[in-house]
Amino acid sequence: MKNVFLRFMKDDSGATAIEYGLIAAGISVAIIAVVNGLGSKLNTKFNSISTQLK
């Protein structure tokens, strides 16, 4: 039992996958924030252009 526990503690393969997952999640949040801000600015600009054309 002690041997199994020591092998489990030395295994780092799962930690790497979790780190990559956290990095991907952080990048996704940044992309969503940028797209959301850009979308609202574009919406305002198109509404302004639409109003000027009327």
N, C-alpha and C positions, 0 to 999 in steps of 0.2 A: 504493500500500500504506500509506503514511504517513497519507493522508487517511482511509482506512477505520479505521485504528487510532485516530485522533483522534476520529472520530465514535463509535466504540465506547466510548471513555473518557468522553465527554460524556453518554452515554445513561444516565439515572437511573431509568428506568421499572421495571427489574427489581429495583432496590434497594427501592423502595416495596413491591412485592409480597412480598419477603422479610421486610421489617419487619412488615407486617400478619400474615404467617404466624407470625412469632415471638410477636407479641402474642396471637394466637389460641391458640397452643400454651401460653403462660403462663397464660392465663385457664382453659384446659381443665385444666391441672395443678392449679390452685387449686380448681376445682369438684370434681374427683375427690377431692382431699384432704378437703374439707369433707364431701362425701357419704359417704366412707369412714368418717370419724370419727363422723358422725351415725348411720350405719348400725350401727356397733358399740354405740353408746350405746342405740339403740332395741332392739337385740337383747338387751342385758342387761336393759333395763326390761321387755320382754315376757316374758323367762324368769322374772324376779322375780314378775311378776303371775301367770304360769302356776303357779308353785310355790305362791303364796299361795292360789290357787283350789282346789288339790288337797286 
